[in-house]
Amino acid sequence: MSLITAGLQILHVDEGITLPWRFSPRMVEVPDGFAWSEAERSLVPCTYTIIARKP
């Protein structure tokens, strides 16, 4: 909401499921880095990517 209030137009939002480092001891190693366990992976994203522009 802060980006919209600042006058930006949201073009894309993505939730990433991996990190290149172990953020928590609960994370497991996967081919692309580290992720939450299978049970938590769909509940807690590791990263957010937001693409926005000023119209």
Backbone as a ProteinNet text record, in pm:
[ID]
protein_1_A
[PRIMARY]
MSLITAGLQILHVDEGITLPWRFSPRMVEVPDGFAWSEAERSLVPCTYTIIARKP
[TERTIARY]
81.9	0	87	202.8	292.2	337.7	362.1	405.1	293.5	172.8	58.4	35.1	43.3	27.6	135	253.3	362.3	344.1	236.2	207.7	262.3	307.9	361.7	252.7	270.3	179.7	247.9	181.7	237.2	219.9	330.7	326.1	333.9	407.6	427	467.4	414	452.6	480.3	591.4	627.5	677.5	641.9	690.4	789.3	913.2	1014.9	1018.3	1055	1054.9	1194.5	1299.6	1435.5	1521.5	1627.1	1730.8	1866.5	1969.1	2101.2	2173	2114.8	2174.9	2067.7	2111.3	2017.6	1981.5	1860.4	1809.9	1776.2	1731.6	1686.4	1733.6	1760.2	1798.1	1687.4	1564	1451.9	1450.5	1532.7	1534.8	1611.1	1570.7	1634.4	1703.8	1807.6	1880.5	1802.8	1788.8	1723.7	1818.9	1793.5	1886	1919.8	1826.3	1850.9	1899.5	1922.7	1966.4	1903.2	1827.4	1760.7	1615.1	1527.7	1383.9	1325.3	1204	1132.9	1098.3	1064.4	1026.2	903.8	878.5	764.3	633.7	616.8	492.8	473.4	583.6	574.5	594.4	645.6	688.2	577.4	455.9	346.5	287	327.4	273	359.4	493	585.7	683	668.2	765	900.1	1006.4	1141	1171.1	1120.5	1146.7	1022.1	1021	919.6	991.9	944.2	995	877.9	896.3	791.5	848.5	778.1	816	707.9	750.6	656.7	717.1	629.9	678.5	594.9	652.6	581.4	512.4	379.4	308.4	333.6
-118.6	0	126.1	118.5	234.7	277.8	181.5	215	284.7	237.2	299.3	439.2	455.2	586.3	683.8	631.1	714.9	748.5	699.7	732.7	634.4	518.4	419.4	324.9	276	177.8	41.1	-54.9	-189.1	-266.3	-314.8	-390	-540.8	-581.3	-724.5	-747.4	-854.5	-896.9	-1046.5	-1088.4	-1229.6	-1269	-1388.4	-1443	-1554.2	-1539.3	-1640.4	-1744.6	-1866.7	-1975.2	-2018.1	-1958.1	-1996.2	-1874.7	-1899.9	-1800.8	-1865.3	-1787.1	-1845.3	-1877.1	-1842.1	-1870.1	-1924.3	-1988.6	-2043.9	-1933.7	-1881.6	-1775.1	-1828.5	-1953.3	-2013.6	-2158.4	-2212.9	-2353.8	-2448.1	-2399	-2480	-2495.3	-2418.9	-2426.4	-2551.1	-2603.8	-2722.3	-2684.5	-2759.9	-2733.5	-2791.5	-2711.4	-2751.5	-2716.4	-2764.6	-2737.5	-2589.3	-2498	-2355.2	-2278.7	-2346.8	-2278.1	-2339.6	-2257.2	-2302.2	-2257.9	-2340.9	-2311.7	-2364.7	-2322.9	-2378.4	-2523.1	-2600.1	-2739.8	-2745.2	-2861.6	-2876.6	-2831.5	-2861	-2826.7	-2675.8	-2599.3	-2454.1	-2373.9	-2436.8	-2365.5	-2282.4	-2332.4	-2256.8	-2152.1	-2153.9	-2061.3	-1936.7	-1953.3	-1845	-1822	-1711.6	-1684.3	-1642.9	-1668.3	-1626.4	-1484.7	-1447.8	-1315	-1260.7	-1130.8	-1062.9	-980.3	-986.5	-901.3	-816.9	-685.4	-595	-505.6	-502.1	-412.1	-303.9	-178.6	-67.2	48	134.4	251.4	373.1	487	612.6	647.3	655.5	683.8	825.7
0	0	0	64.1	69.2	-69.2	-157.2	-292.6	-370	-354.1	-421.8	-366.8	-235.1	-173.3	-221.4	-252.1	-302.5	-450.9	-510.4	-649.8	-750.9	-705.5	-797.3	-846.5	-966.3	-1025.1	-1013.5	-948.5	-930.9	-1062.2	-1117	-1241.8	-1218.8	-1114.3	-1091.2	-945.6	-885.7	-750.5	-756.6	-698.4	-699.3	-560.9	-515.7	-389.9	-422.1	-377.1	-401.8	-292	-329.4	-230.6	-187.8	-246.6	-207.6	-176.5	-99.4	-68.1	-94.8	-125.3	-144.7	-13.2	101	231.5	325.4	434.3	532.7	631.4	621.3	707.8	846.7	852.6	978	982.7	1101.3	1109.6	1062.1	1055.1	1008	856.1	785.9	640	595.2	479.6	423.2	293	259.6	136.2	17.8	-87.2	-212.2	-326.5	-448.4	-558.7	-580.9	-558.5	-582.8	-460	-348.2	-227.3	-104.1	-30.5	91.3	88.8	144.8	147.1	276.7	306.5	421.1	389.8	489.5	468.1	376.8	318.8	227.3	292.8	420.6	490.9	503	511.1	530.2	402.1	298.4	178.3	114.5	111.9	50.2	144.8	272.3	370.7	392.1	378.7	412.8	297.6	224.3	118.1	176.3	102.6	144.8	98.5	-17.8	-73.3	-142.6	-160.1	-240.4	-346.4	-467.2	-573.9	-622.7	-621.7	-666.4	-776.2	-887.2	-996.8	-1003.2	-992	-992.3	-1073	-1117.9	-1191	-1156.7	-1178	-1157.4	-1288.9	-1289.9	-1415.2	-1466.5
[MASK]
+++++++++++++++++++++++++++++++++++++++++++++++++++++++

